[in-house]
Amino acid sequence: MTQAQAAPIPCFADVLRARARIAPHLRPTPLYRYAPLDALLGTEVWVKHENYQPVGAFKVRGGVNLISSLAGDEKRRGVVTASTGNHGQSIAYAARLFGVKAHICVPRHANPGKVAAIRGMGAEIVEHGVRFDDAARHAQRLGRENGYRFIHSANEPLLIAGVATQTLEMLEERPDLDTLIVPVGLGSGAAGACIVAHAVDPRIRVIAAQAAASPAVHDSWVSGRAEVRPNDTFAEGLATGEAAQMTLEILRAHLHDFLLVSEEEILQGMAWWIERCHTLAESAAGAVLAGAYRLGAALKGRTVGVVCCGGNTSIEHLRRALDHAR
């Protein structure tokens, strides 16, 4: 039985424990409302600013929760994981915080700013393959060969419970939120949102957005089994070619809707973050606004929470977004 299969699905109690664990290290992030964004989407919209995290993205919540919970021998051996950037930053940040050696496998041509940030936090960078899935297989191999604790970027209850604290903060501050729109790469953030929303009020609609150019999780959610699909999106936070079993199970149980958005829509979403919220947002966050805009009249009269999951874009992606702005 694999680690992912053996691990229990996290529950709301795990999220509460994660909040207590990360509270000494991470402050709650702001929840702001912007009139121009309300006008764009035609309803009341609240933005959860995870781009204000110390690594510029929400995943640090999961990293701190997981690394702080490792057994002593696991901390001594070190950890290995694969990432296109933000997950790797979260593990590197938490590993430095708790004195653990981290090895982060990244695909070649990964976001250079994110790679530099990972290296700057003391983690070892291992470049392998051209896509995330190549780097992930290499990370598993390094874990087996060297005795490192392999950290899957989605099939980890402590990661999911940690990132779920962003939704807990949202609903504590604005209990009137009735719709949440979140991005999906492998789905840890969306799964966490589902766990919290279902526990607090099952009537809250959780809606996910994924890149149409990398639709593995969406297609798996539709079919009910883990699918392998082409992985061709420019949006590294959404780039995966195969669904993860644990997050898929949670999404299948509690996610209300799942949208696929085009590369052009993602770029437009990034431009809207700048234009409507004066916020620099990465491509995964662009997918959130793209999905919200796609829903159109379906959001009218609802109180919507959207997650600005990170601000770690590259100059190249920013230029492309501004060129696509309309």
Protein Blocks (a to p, Z undefined) as FASTA:
>chain_A
ZZklmpccddfklmmmmmmmmmmmoccddddddfklmmmnopacddddfklpmnopaklm
mmmmmmmmpcfklmmnopcdddfklmmmmmmmmmmmnopacdddddehiafklmmmmmmn
opacddedjbfklmmmmmmmmmmmnopacddfklpfklmmmmmmmmmmmmmmmmmbcbdc
dddfeommmmmmmmmmmmmommbccdddddfklmmlmmmmmnopacddddfbfblklgcf
bdcfklmmmmmmmpmbdcdddfklmmmmmmmmmmmnopacdfklmmmmmmmmmnmmmmgo
pacddddfbfcdcfklmmmmmmmpZZ
